[in-house]
């Protein structure tokens, strides 16, 4: 029921420039999760992997947790992402978006979670307004990740020739 957008911890960490960052959801794409762990282990500096973790407090049976993770990715709530500074050093985009464009509206994800259902029961008008605002935030976040993944870093400056003696 809060009015502000979610903080993007992945982007905050990537801003440092030398940190490997990944956002994963085992239930959505286990191969991406494994790839992120392997890349993080190879990275010569600090690495941060942010994993979607379902919880009993979300209000559904934990046996459905992996399905809910997949739904979080399919709605754009949890984009799968990797930021590798080593790729940028090679002239490749540092950012990789591993999830496709959202296939479903955010409401497909939120309707299955008690934390959102409670607000809809307590204050339907406010919940509808916040749901629309949340969908807009998801759309904006996904577009931002798509843009980052599509951008190529500027070419490295040429190394000046050393004068011969």
TAWOLIN-V529934 format. One record per backbone hydrogen bond with DSSP energy under -0.5 kcal/mol. NH is the residue of the N-H (numbers start at 1). CO is the residue of the C=O. E is the energy in kcal/mol with one decimal. If there is no record, write none. Layout:
NH_CO_E ; NH_CO_E
This chain:
9_7_-0.9 ; 12_8_-2.2 ; 13_9_-2.4 ; 14_10_-2.3 ; 15_11_-1.5 ; 16_13_-1.5 ; 17_14_-1.8 ; 20_46_-2.4 ; 21_83_-2.3 ; 22_48_-2.2 ; 23_81_-2.9 ; 24_50_-2.4 ; 28_25_-1.9 ; 29_25_-2.1 ; 32_29_-0.5 ; 33_29_-1.6 ; 34_30_-2.3 ; 35_31_-2.4 ; 36_32_-2.4 ; 37_33_-2.0 ; 38_34_-2.3 ; 39_35_-2.6 ; 40_36_-2.6 ; 41_37_-2.1 ; 42_38_-1.8 ; 43_39_-1.6 ; 48_20_-2.8 ; 50_22_-3.4 ; 50_48_-0.5 ; 51_49_-0.7 ; 52_24_-2.5 ; 58_55_-2.1 ; 59_56_-1.6 ; 64_61_-2.2 ; 65_62_-1.8 ; 68_64_-2.2 ; 69_65_-2.2 ; 70_66_-2.1 ; 71_67_-2.1 ; 72_68_-2.3 ; 73_69_-1.8 ; 74_70_-2.7 ; 75_71_-1.5 ; 76_73_-1.2 ; 77_72_-1.0 ; 78_72_-2.0 ; 79_76_-0.5 ; 81_23_-1.6 ; 82_96_-2.3 ; 83_21_-3.5 ; 84_94_-2.8 ; 85_83_-0.5 ; 87_84_-1.2 ; 88_84_-1.1 ; 89_85_-1.8 ; 90_86_-0.8 ; 90_87_-0.7 ; 91_88_-1.8 ; 92_87_-2.6 ; 96_82_-2.9 ; 98_80_-1.9 ; 98_96_-0.7 ; 99_80_-1.0 ; 103_74_-2.8 ; 104_74_-1.4 ; 108_105_-1.7 ; 109_106_-1.5 ; 110_106_-2.2 ; 111_107_-2.2 ; 112_109_-1.2 ; 113_110_-1.8 ; 114_58_-2.8 ; 116_113_-1.3 ; 117_113_-2.0 ; 118_114_-2.5 ; 119_115_-0.5 ; 120_116_-1.8 ; 121_117_-1.9 ; 122_118_-2.3 ; 123_119_-3.0 ; 127_123_-2.7 ; 128_124_-2.3 ; 129_125_-2.2 ; 130_126_-2.8 ; 131_127_-2.4 ; 132_128_-2.0 ; 133_129_-2.1 ; 134_130_-2.6 ; 135_131_-2.2 ; 136_132_-2.1 ; 137_133_-2.0 ; 138_134_-2.4 ; 139_135_-2.6 ; 140_136_-2.3 ; 141_137_-2.6 ; 142_138_-2.8 ; 143_139_-2.2 ; 144_140_-2.1 ; 145_141_-2.4 ; 146_142_-2.6 ; 147_143_-2.3 ; 148_144_-2.5 ; 149_145_-2.4 ; 150_146_-1.4 ; 151_147_-1.0 ; 151_148_-0.6
